[in-house]
Amino acid sequence: MLYQLHEMQRSLLTPLMQWADASSKLFTNPISPFAHTPFSQRIAAGYELMYRLGKDYEKPAFEIDSTEIKGETVGIIEHVAVNKPFCRLIHFKKDLDDKKFKALKQPTVLLVAPLSGHHSTLLRDTVRGLIVEHDVYITDWTDARMVPMSEGPFHLDDYIFYVQDFIRLLGPDVHVISVCQPTVPVLAAISLMASDNDPKLPKTMTMMGGPIDPRRSPTAVNNLATEKKFSWFENTVIYSVPPNYPGFGRKVYPGFLQHAGFIAMNPGRHAQSHRDFYNHLVEGDEETAESHRKFYDEYNAVLDMPAEYYLDTIKTVFQDFALPKGEWLVGGKLVKPSDIKSVALFTVEGELDDISGAGQTQAAHDLCSGIPADMQQDFVAPGAGHYGIFSGRRWREMVCPKITEFIKKHG
């Protein structure tokens, strides 16, 4: 019922938000007489703030049209390499002929994006950093409300099988990078492939800010999962998709609930950010205001997760700790990271990460005991929070160069 109420509220607010948007433009457009009245900037700023607080945020575009390689601008073509019901594998293909592309000798990278509420475009900056020296593919997970019931359920095991399919498609000379949530299923995927002596094992795996062992330095996210019973999640946060979407009837963990959780973690910071946005509009600081718009266009765009996958993750990763305990069965097979021997491992954490606590990702080194010491590396980004390890200045200046160096060393 909550999902239906949310949709009803969204429908009622849409005309109001359109009016607020139009009113804001009425008080800022130089050809409008209202733009030249006293307090017009304050009125326009108030209307725009109202509009942005109440509008519906759609999935943003990657907007990666080009990159610069050795001083030359190279076009980028966004190509769907694989289209599965719950995920598209997107290739950021360089607009070069085969001879020129092969001359670059760029290693292939599979960037596994999180399926944890935000769209894969959250890793836009990650792609921009990697694409200069790598041939980049990314998992673009589908909003579950857009997947018809006829496609069946999607479990955590299915996520793992999807990752394995993508690795085999791009392997064996592929380097896998997982950010946040997917570090766990990616490690499982590669462990199972190693146990089966799969010839398409990747060259390296880079794991960034993920809950490999959530028992280490637990955060507010970890505590919520352990303090609540599994039945609470089943009965409280799972809803059916309403009839105005292709996935009508599918059980999901709605994106709007996840978004509310994101905001609840730092409500004061978000409130201050919106106050600052209003002041910047009043002061005419359009550059800073535009940065606010871009951030929240991404941050407020959320997707629904399949209920089976979400509940599997809560139980397996955050309540049973099945991976670090060595008790995780996928398709009847035990996940054994110690079986990995030929895949180099690089873990990245943020010093100030309040989502995946210190040591949670580093735990992968203890589990992957079969990997030689000279093929293992760890880096803690000083001053970086969770988002800082894959986006922004610290990503570009500290983390990305180290990943590039690691891939070159073990490629």
N, C-alpha and C positions, 0 to 999 in steps of 0.2 A: 504493500500500500504506500510505503514511503516514496518509492520510485515514481508512482503515479502522481503523488502530491508534488514531488519535485518538478515533474513535467508540466503539471497544471500551473505551478508558480512561474515556470519559465515562459509558458505561453502568455500568461497575464502580464509579465514584465516586459516582454518583447516590444509591444507598442510604446510603453513608457520609455524604454531605453532608446528606441529610435527617435522619439521626441526629444530626449535629452541630448542625443548626438546632433540632431538638426539645430537645436537651440544653441549649443556650443558653437557651431559653425556660424550661426546667425550673428553672434557677438564677436567673432574674430575675422570674418571675411571682410577685407577692406572695401568692397563695393556695397556692403550692407550699412545703412545709416546707424544701426544699433551698435556697430563696432566702434563708433566715434562718440558714444554717450559716456557719461561718468561711470566709473566702476565696471566698464564692459569686460575688462580682463578678469576681474574677480568673478563676475557672473558666468563668463565662459568657462573659467577654471572649475567652478562648482558644478556646472552641467557636465563637463567632460569627466570629472571625477565620479559623478553619479552614473554616467554611462559605463565607465570602465568597471565599476563595482558591481553592476547588475547585468552586464551583457553576457551572452553565451560565447565561449571561446572555442573556436574550431581548431582542428589540427593544423599547425603551421607548416609551411613548406621548408625544405632544407635551404633553398636559395643559395646553392653552391654551383655557380655557373662557370667559374674559372679558378685557376690557381697559378702561381708563379714558380717556374722551375728553371733554375740557372739563369735568372734574369729575363726569361721569356714568359709571356702569358699564354697559358694552355687552356683551352675550353674543356668543360666537364659536362658529360652527358649522363643524366640520371637514368639508368637502365634497370628494369626489373628482370633479374636473372632467374629467379624461381618465384612462383606464386602458389603458396599453399593456403588452405582455408584460414589459418590463424596467423600467418606471417608471410611477408614478402621479403625476399633477399634482394636488396638494392645494390647495384654496382655503380660506383662513381667512376665512369669510364672516361679516360682522357681522349680528347678529340685529336688523335694522332694516327697516322697509318701504322701498320704492323711493324714495319722496319724501324721507324723512329721510336715506337713504344718499346720494342725489344731492346733497343740500344740503351734505354734508360736503366734496364736491369732492376726494376723495382720489385721488391718482395710483395707477395699477396698477403693481405691482412683481412681476417674475418673479425669484425667488430660486433660483439654480441651485446645488444642494447638491453636494458632492463625491461621487464614486463611487470611494472610495479606502480602504475598509475599514470605516469607521463608518457608521451609519445617518444619515439626514437629520435625525433628532432632535438630533444634535449641534449643529444651528443653532437650537435652541429659543429661546435667549436672543436670537439675531439676529431671529427672527420677533417675539418679544415687544417688542423695541425698535422695529421697523419698523411694526408693526400699528396703532400709535396714530394715525399720520398717513398710512398707506398701505393700499391694498387688496392684500393679499399672497397670492401663489401660490408654492408651492415644489415642486421636483422631488423625489420620494420614490422613490429607486432600489430595485429589488427584489433581494433576496438571490438570486444566480444559482442556488443549489442548490434554490430553490423554483420555477424556471422549467423546464418540461418540454422535453426535447430537440426535440419537434415544433415549438417556436417558432423553431428555427434559431439561428444564432450571433449574437453582438452584438459589433461592432467599434467602434473609435474613430469611424469614419465614421458609424456608426449613432447614436452619442451626439450627434454634430453635427446629424444630421437630426432627431432627437428635439427638440433645443433649437430648431431652426428651426420645427418644427411648433408648439411652444408659443408662440414669439414671434408667429407668424402668427395663432394663435388669439386672443391677447390684444392684438395690435397694432392700429393703429400707435402708439397712445398708451401704450406700455408702457416701463417702465424696468427694465433687466436688471442684476441684481447677481450676480456669481459669486464664490465663496469657495474659494480654494486651487486644487485640481486643475482645476476646470472653467474657469478663466480662459482656458486655451489653446483648448479646443474651442469655447467661447463666442465668443472673438475670431475663430476660424475661421468659425463659423456666420454671424456678422454680416458678416464680410468677403465671404463668398460671396454673401450677400444683397445687399450693396452693389454688387458686381460685376455682378449681374443686375438692378440698379435695382429691387429689390423694393419695392413700395409699403408693405409692412408693417414696414419698418425701425423699430427702437425709437428712443425719444427720447434715452436715455442708456444708457451701459454703465459700471458700477462694477466694478472688478476688485480683489480683495482677496487679498493674500498668495499669489500664484500664480506658477508657473514659466514665465513668458512667454519668458524667456531664461535657462535654468539655467547658462549659462556665466559669468554674473555672480555673484560671491560664492558659489561652490558650497558646499553644506552636506554633511553626512554622507549625507543621502538622495541628493543628486546624485552624490556620489563612488561610492556603491555601484553606481549604474546605469552609470557610465562605467568602473569598474574591472573589472566582470564582463562577459564576452562575452555576446552575445544568446543563444547556445546554452546558456549556463549557466542563464539564466532559464527557457528552454524545458524543459530536462531536470531542473531541480532543484526548482522551486517550483510546477509545474503538476500537478494531480491530478484524478482523476475522482470525481464525486460518488457516494457509496455508495448502495446500493439503498433505504435507509430515507427518502429524500427524493424529492419530485416530479421533481427534475432529475437523477435517476439516470443516470449515464453522461456527463453534461456535463463538459467540461474547465473547471476553475476555478483561480484563485489563492485558496486557502482563507483565510478570515478569521482562523483561529487562527494562521496563519503571519504575517499582517500584524500581529496583536496582539503576537506575540512580538517582532516588529521594533520596534513602538512601545515596549515595555518595555525592550528592549535599548539604546535610545537614552539612557535615563536610569534605569538600574537602581537606583542608590543613592537617587535621589529617591523612587522608588516604594516601596522597602524602608522608608525612613524614614517615608513616609506611612502604611504599614501598622503600623509600630511606634507611631506617634502615635495611630492609631485605637484600638489596644489600650489604650494609656494613658488615652485619653479615656473609654473604656468603664469602666475600673477606677475612674476619678475621678468617674464619674457625669456627665460633660460630654456630655449627650445631643445638644445642639444642634450642637456641632462634629462629633460622631460621625455625625450625620445628614447633614451636608454631605459627609463622606467617602463615605457610602453613595451619595448622589445622584451624585457625580462618577464613581465607579467603576461604578455601574449603567449609565452612559452610555459610559464609556471602555472597559469590558470587553465591551460588546455590539458584535459585529462581523459583517460579512457577507462572503460569497464574491463575488469578481468574475469575470465571464466571462473565460476565458483569452485569447480573441482581443483583447478590449478592453485587458486588462492588458499583453499583449505589444506591441500596437500603441503603447500609451502609452510603454512603456520605450524602444522603438526610435525612434519619431517625435519624442517630446518630449525625452528625456534622453540619447539616444545620437546621433541624427542632427541634432538641433537644427533640424529642418526649418522651423519657423515663423520664427525670426529670420534664418535663411539664405535665406528666400524660395524654398524648394524643396518645400513641402508641397502635394501633390496630393490632393484629396478628390473622389471620384467623377469623376476625370479632369480636374478644374478646379483651377487654381493658386490657392492662398489668398493674396490680396493685401490686407493691411490698409490700404495706401495708398489703396485705392478708397473707404474710408469717409470721407465728407465732412460728413454731416448729423447724426451721432450724437455727442453730447458724451461725453467720456472722463474718468473719475475713477479714479485708482489709489490704493490704500491699502496701506501696508506697516507692519510692526511693527519698531520700532527693534532689538529683541532676538530677532527671528524666527530660529530655528535650523532651520527646515524649508525655507522659501523665503527665500534670502539677500537682503541689501540690493541693490536695483537690479533684481532679477529681474522684478518686476511693473512697475516704472517703465519697463522696456524697451518697453512697449506704446506709449508716447508717440513713441518714435523710429520704430516701425513704422507708426503711424497718422499719417503725415506729411500726409495730406490734410485732417485735422481742423484748423480754425482755432485759433490759440493761445488765444483767449478762450473756447473750448469745451473746453479741457483743464485739468485740475487734478490735483495730487498731494498726498498727505498721508502723513507718517511719524509714527505714533503713538508718542510718547516713552514709554519704559519698557515697551512692550507686546511680548510674545512672540507666537508664531503664533496661539494660541487667544485671546489678549487682544484681537485686532482684531475679533473677532466674538462674543465672550462675556465677561461679567463687567463690572466697574466701568469699565474704560477704554473698552470698547465702548459702554456706555450713556452715559458722560459726555463722551467725546471723538469717537469715530468715528461713531456713529449720528447725532448732530446735524449733523455735516458732510455726511453722505450726504443727509439730509433737505433741507438747505439747497441742496445741489447739484441735487437733483431739482426743487426749486421753481424754481430759477434757470433751468433748461433745459427745464422742462415745458411 
